[in-house]
Amino acid sequence: MSEKVTFPPLSYTGWGSISNLKVEVERFQAKRVLLVTDPVLHDLGLTQKVLDPLKELGVSVDIYTKVVPEPPLQVGEDLVKYARAQNSDLVIGLGGGSALDLAKLAGGISTHPGIVKDYLNLTATRKITKKGIPTILIPTTSGTGSEVTNIVVLSLETTKDVIAHDYLLADVAIVDPELTISLPAKVTAATGIDALTHAIEAYVSKGSSPVSDALALQAIRYISSSIRTAVYEGENKEARIKMSYGSYLAGLAFFNAGVAGVHALAYPLGGLYHISHGESNAVLLPYVMGYIRSSCEKRMKDIYEAMGFNSSTKSLQEASYLCINELNRLISDVNIPLTLKEFGIMEDSLVGLTDDAIKQARLLARSPLTLEYNDIYTIYKSAFEGRIVEGVN
């Protein structure tokens, strides 16, 4: 059986790889660049890593900093309107997943008619039909993998939706761990668990393949062995390098295999309660994996071993239970709350969350265990109460 595997056209990875930006801007013969970035990064001066080489080339730069975490649809609409007015010939995204997603939106949708809402997965009335403005994406976190995927995520009133198309793939990704050194511990933890979730969900996804499996397992090895150090010793170069590569590989893994139940249930937490995407995934990861455990015992044993543990004397069932325990421990160790209750979510909100999560059919279809309405509600309730509940395979 043939399998489609997609990678972005070009990636630079490793410490100091931002030095390749200048040659790429020259290759595109850019004269006017739209830089989409987080306002905090601009205030901290990190944007100079991009602005200095552009200045050397004599390139005109428009800096757009109206980037917010978990960007609402209106933020995307405003950016596309702005991008259409600038007549840029290159878009550069610098920052976390929100900045990178918005940069993809600016590059991909601004050359198309209509508004952003017309292209959302759940409400689409138009299709992306052509490649937009060339885009270079430069992450400053180790988490979302947005620099190597074709997805843009936007928040709606109570949930999230996506635009997904291969024309949204960046032309160049520059993944430089040196840019993550100043990342605060809380953001390091949330984005790191986000990347780990990408790798785990890709590995158990019904869309997995030998290629995505190899990427996912190596990502799990890198992230699980370095995230605690990266959180508590932010300037540890080795930890930041491993986290950077782990996030990058996890992004490639889930881009090709897809994510599933964790993300489907996490979207309403971000949309309704504005919990960061990383924390939304983290608080649900053990409960979703615990619920679907019986449907992927062998793969959970593999995950447990990739996290650095020897399970040669354990049965598949024993190793899969140990995997759940270790996920719980890891999330706790990086100071992310382990229950929905700790995020201030009330029990009477669980029905509304379930109503929104069940709409994420694109994601739920990849779960190795079919998740229907009652299953989703049960998982939310278990995450609220802080106890693992198992589904029936």
CORKA-V785557 format. One record per backbone hydrogen bond with DSSP energy under -1.0 kcal/mol. NH is the residue of the N-H (numbers start at 1). CO is the residue of the C=O. Records with the same first field share a line. If there is no record, write none. Layout:
BEGIN
NH=CO + CO
END
This chain:
BEGIN
12=173
14=175
17=14
19=16
20=17
21=18
24=20
25=21
26=22
27=23
28=24
29=26
30=25
33=60
34=90
35=62
36=92
37=64
42=38
43=39
44=40
46=41
48=45
49=46
50=47
51=47
52=48
54=50
55=51
56=52
57=53
58=55
59=54
60=31
62=33
64=35
67=65
73=155
76=72
77=73
78=74
79=75
80=76
81=77
82=78
83=79
84=80
89=32
91=134
92=34
93=136
94=36
95=138
100=96
101=97
102=98
103=99
104=100
105=101
106=102
107=103
108=104
109=105
112=109
118=115
119=116
120=117
121=162
125=118
126=118
133=107
136=91
137=172
138=93
140=95
148=145
149=146
152=163
154=161
155=71
156=159
161=154
163=152
165=150
168=165
169=166
171=135
172=135
173=10
174=137
175=12
179=176
180=177
181=178
183=180
188=184
189=185
190=186
191=187
192=188
193=189
194=190
195=191
196=192
197=193
198=194
199=195
200=196
201=197
202=198
203=199
204=200
205=201
206=366
208=205
213=209
214=210
215=211
216=212
217=213
218=214
219=215
220=216
221=217
222=218
223=219
224=220
225=221
226=223
227=223
230=226
231=227
232=228
233=229
236=233
240=236
241=237
242=238
243=239
244=240
245=241
246=242
247=243
248=244
249=245
250=246
251=247
252=248
253=249
254=250
255=251
256=252
257=253
258=254
264=260
265=261
266=262
267=263
270=266
271=267
272=268
273=269
275=269
280=276
281=277
282=278
283=279
285=281
288=284
289=285
290=286
291=287
292=288
295=292
296=293
300=296
301=297
302=298
303=299
304=300
305=301
306=302
307=303
308=305
309=304
314=311
319=315
320=316
321=317
322=318
323=319
324=320
325=321
326=322
327=323
328=324
329=325
330=326
331=327
332=328
333=329
334=330
335=332
336=331
340=383
343=340
344=341
345=340
349=346
350=347
353=349
354=350
355=351
356=352
357=353
358=354
359=356
360=357
361=359
364=360
365=361
366=363
367=364
376=372
377=373
378=374
379=375
380=376
381=377
382=378
383=379
384=380
385=381
386=382
387=382
391=291
END
